[in-house]
Amino acid sequence: MLYFVTGTDTDSGKTLVSAALLSKAQGHKCGFKPIASGCISTDAGLRNSDALMLIAQSNMDLPYQVVNPICFEPAIAPHIAAKQTNQTLTAQRVLDTMYHPAMLDADFALIEGAGGWRLPLGNGEYLSETVKLLHAKLQQIQLVQGQKAISQVEVILVVGMKLGCLNHALLTQEAVLADGLSIAGWVANQVDPDMAFIDDNLNSLQQMMQGPFLGYVPHLANATAEHAASYLQLPK
């Protein structure tokens, strides 16, 4: 299966949850981080810690440039970073650079987004449009290859548990569904260790959210993918 992991906001815990799901998955598995900012310059080129965390939990040998094809050094919004480096981001360009046959060959593959569902790419386009283009591409591939081919990409929503998360979660869910994508499940990840009435907020989300509840990850000191995985279940 192929999943796109989005979040209610930047720093909602997408990378930790993505790595945890990869850690828990069986068979051939791989993760992708198509766009990343805040990358570090190394002898091998720009490297992003989120992408490296996904690679560490994957067991398919993919070059770094396949996992993270678009990376920027400034830790700012990608469309602003692109403008500063005289690059242009479009929904089609992101799709063309991120798509790889391993997405279909793997038993479990996920693509971690950047920011939230409506991450701007510039020129009035958004990363969500890339996901829609990928969904359409998979449907075309299925028409050619038959029923064995993956026919869709499903969304996993990470809710960063903090004050205001109920509104953010519902708005994100509404946008995903309005774009014609299905939600494979959602995860509650506690980003604010001091959030008041966490149980009440979690109960409210469980009543209002669509799609399976994949688990609640409490605030973890020095969190690892393996530790977070113990709180999650894989989407079915």
C-alpha positions as CSV (number, residue, x, y, z in Angstrom):
1,M,0.0,0.0,0.0
2,L,1.0,3.6,-0.6
3,Y,0.2,6.3,1.9
4,F,0.8,10.1,2.1
5,V,1.4,11.4,5.6
6,T,0.2,14.9,6.3
7,G,-0.2,16.8,9.5
8,T,-2.3,19.5,11.1
9,D,0.8,21.8,11.1
10,T,4.5,22.0,10.9
11,D,6.1,20.0,13.8
12,S,2.9,18.0,14.3
13,G,5.1,14.8,14.5
14,K,4.8,13.6,10.9
15,T,8.4,12.3,10.7
16,L,8.2,10.4,14.0
17,V,4.9,8.8,13.1
18,S,6.1,8.0,9.6
19,A,9.3,6.4,10.9
20,A,7.3,4.5,13.5
21,L,4.9,3.1,10.9
22,L,7.8,2.1,8.8
23,S,9.4,0.4,11.8
24,K,6.2,-1.5,12.4
25,A,5.6,-2.6,8.8
26,Q,6.6,-6.0,7.5
27,G,8.1,-6.9,4.1
28,H,9.7,-4.5,1.6
29,K,9.2,-1.0,2.9
30,C,10.4,2.5,2.0
31,G,9.7,6.1,2.9
32,F,10.0,9.3,0.9
33,K,10.3,13.0,1.8
34,P,9.9,14.8,-1.5
35,I,10.4,18.3,-0.2
36,A,12.5,19.3,2.7
37,S,13.9,22.6,4.0
38,G,16.4,23.1,6.9
39,C,18.9,20.7,5.2
40,I,22.5,20.4,6.3
41,S,25.4,20.8,3.8
42,T,27.6,17.6,3.9
43,D,30.4,16.3,1.6
44,A,27.7,14.2,-0.1
45,G,25.4,17.2,-0.6
46,L,22.4,18.6,1.2
47,R,20.9,16.1,3.7
48,N,17.7,16.4,5.8
49,S,17.3,14.7,9.2
50,D,13.7,13.8,8.5
51,A,14.6,12.0,5.3
52,L,17.5,10.2,7.0
53,M,15.1,9.0,9.7
54,L,12.9,7.5,7.1
55,I,15.8,5.9,5.3
56,A,16.9,4.3,8.6
57,Q,13.5,2.5,8.9
58,S,13.4,1.4,5.3
59,N,14.8,-1.8,3.9
60,M,14.9,-1.0,0.2
61,D,18.2,0.3,-1.0
62,L,17.3,3.7,-2.6
63,P,19.7,6.6,-3.2
64,Y,19.2,9.6,-1.0
65,Q,18.2,11.7,-4.1
66,V,15.3,9.4,-4.7
67,V,14.0,9.6,-1.1
68,N,14.5,13.4,-0.9
69,P,14.8,14.9,-4.4
70,I,14.0,18.5,-3.5
71,C,15.9,19.9,-0.5
72,F,16.7,23.5,0.6
73,E,19.2,24.7,3.2
74,P,17.2,27.5,4.7
75,A,14.8,26.4,7.4
76,I,11.9,28.3,5.9
77,A,8.8,27.6,3.8
78,P,9.8,25.6,0.7
79,H,8.3,28.0,-1.8
80,I,10.2,30.9,-0.2
81,A,13.4,28.9,-0.2
82,A,12.9,27.9,-3.8
83,K,12.5,31.6,-4.8
84,Q,15.7,32.5,-2.9
85,T,17.6,29.8,-4.9
86,N,16.0,30.7,-8.3
87,Q,14.0,27.5,-8.5
88,T,10.3,27.0,-9.3
89,L,8.1,24.6,-7.5
90,T,5.0,23.3,-9.2
91,A,2.7,20.4,-8.4
92,Q,3.8,18.6,-11.6
93,R,7.5,19.1,-11.0
94,V,7.2,17.7,-7.5
95,L,5.4,14.7,-8.8
96,D,7.9,14.1,-11.6
97,T,10.8,14.3,-9.2
98,M,9.3,12.2,-6.4
99,Y,7.6,9.4,-8.3
100,H,9.6,6.1,-8.2
101,P,8.7,2.6,-9.1
102,A,9.6,1.5,-5.6
103,M,6.4,3.2,-4.4
104,L,4.5,0.4,-6.2
105,D,7.0,-2.4,-5.6
106,A,7.1,-2.1,-1.9
107,D,4.7,-3.9,0.5
108,F,4.4,-0.7,2.5
109,A,5.4,2.7,1.2
110,L,4.7,6.2,2.5
111,I,5.4,9.7,1.5
112,E,5.9,12.3,4.2
113,G,4.6,15.7,3.2
114,A,6.0,19.0,4.4
115,G,4.1,21.4,6.6
116,G,0.4,20.8,6.3
117,W,-2.0,19.7,3.6
118,R,-2.1,23.1,1.9
119,L,1.6,23.6,1.9
120,P,2.2,26.4,-0.7
121,L,4.4,25.7,-3.7
122,G,4.1,29.2,-5.1
123,N,2.2,30.5,-8.1
124,G,-1.1,29.5,-6.5
125,E,-0.3,25.8,-6.3
126,Y,-0.1,23.5,-3.3
127,L,1.5,20.2,-2.3
128,S,-2.0,18.7,-2.0
129,E,-2.3,19.1,-5.8
130,T,0.7,16.9,-6.2
131,V,-1.0,14.2,-4.1
132,K,-4.1,14.5,-6.4
133,L,-1.8,14.1,-9.5
134,L,-0.2,11.1,-8.0
135,H,-3.6,9.6,-7.2
136,A,-4.6,10.1,-10.9
137,K,-1.3,8.6,-12.1
138,L,-1.9,5.5,-10.0
139,Q,-5.3,5.0,-11.5
140,Q,-3.9,5.3,-15.0
141,I,-1.2,2.7,-14.2
142,Q,-3.9,0.3,-12.9
143,L,-5.8,0.6,-16.2
144,V,-2.6,-0.5,-18.0
145,Q,-1.3,-3.2,-15.5
146,G,-4.6,-4.5,-14.2
147,Q,-6.0,-5.1,-10.7
148,K,-2.6,-6.1,-9.2
149,A,-1.4,-2.5,-9.4
150,I,-2.0,0.0,-6.6
151,S,-4.9,2.1,-7.6
152,Q,-4.7,4.9,-5.1
153,V,-2.8,6.8,-2.5
154,E,-4.5,7.2,0.9
155,V,-3.8,9.8,3.5
156,I,-2.7,9.4,7.0
157,L,-3.3,12.5,9.2
158,V,-1.1,13.3,12.1
159,V,-2.8,15.5,14.7
160,G,-0.4,17.5,16.7
161,M,-2.1,17.5,20.1
162,K,-2.0,21.0,21.4
163,L,-4.4,23.8,22.1
164,G,-6.3,24.5,18.8
165,C,-5.8,21.0,17.4
166,L,-9.5,20.1,17.1
167,N,-10.1,22.9,14.6
168,H,-6.9,22.2,12.7
169,A,-7.7,18.5,12.5
170,L,-11.3,19.0,11.3
171,L,-10.2,21.6,8.7
172,T,-7.5,19.3,7.4
173,Q,-9.8,16.4,7.2
174,E,-12.4,18.5,5.4
175,A,-9.8,19.6,2.9
176,V,-8.5,16.1,2.2
177,L,-11.9,14.7,1.6
178,A,-12.9,17.7,-0.5
179,D,-9.9,17.0,-2.7
180,G,-11.2,13.5,-3.4
181,L,-8.7,11.6,-1.3
182,S,-9.6,9.0,1.3
183,I,-8.2,8.9,4.9
184,A,-6.6,5.6,5.8
185,G,-6.4,6.7,9.4
186,W,-5.3,9.3,11.8
187,V,-2.8,9.5,14.7
188,A,-2.9,11.7,17.8
189,N,0.7,12.8,18.6
190,Q,1.2,14.9,21.8
191,V,3.5,17.7,20.9
192,D,2.6,19.9,24.0
193,P,3.6,17.9,27.1
194,D,1.5,20.3,29.3
195,M,-1.7,20.2,27.2
196,A,-4.7,20.4,29.5
197,F,-7.5,17.9,29.3
198,I,-5.7,15.7,26.8
199,D,-8.2,12.8,27.4
200,D,-11.2,15.1,26.7
201,N,-9.6,16.4,23.5
202,L,-8.7,13.0,22.4
203,N,-12.3,11.7,23.0
204,S,-13.6,14.7,21.0
205,L,-11.4,13.8,18.1
206,Q,-12.5,10.2,18.2
207,Q,-16.1,11.3,17.9
208,M,-15.5,13.7,15.1
209,M,-12.8,12.3,12.9
210,Q,-13.4,10.0,10.0
211,G,-11.1,7.1,9.2
212,P,-9.6,4.6,11.7
213,F,-7.8,5.8,14.8
214,L,-4.3,4.4,14.5
215,G,-3.1,5.4,18.0
216,Y,-2.1,8.0,20.5
217,V,1.6,8.8,20.9
218,P,2.2,10.5,24.2
219,H,5.0,13.1,24.5
220,L,8.2,11.1,24.6
221,A,11.6,12.4,25.7
222,N,14.2,11.4,23.1
223,A,11.6,9.6,21.1
224,T,12.6,6.8,18.7
225,A,10.7,5.3,15.9
226,E,10.7,1.9,17.7
227,H,9.3,3.4,20.9
228,A,6.6,5.4,19.1
229,A,5.7,2.3,17.0
230,S,4.6,0.5,20.2
231,Y,1.7,3.0,20.5
232,L,0.5,2.6,16.9
233,Q,-1.3,0.2,14.6
234,L,-0.9,0.0,10.9
235,P,-3.7,1.1,8.6
236,K,-5.6,-1.8,7.0
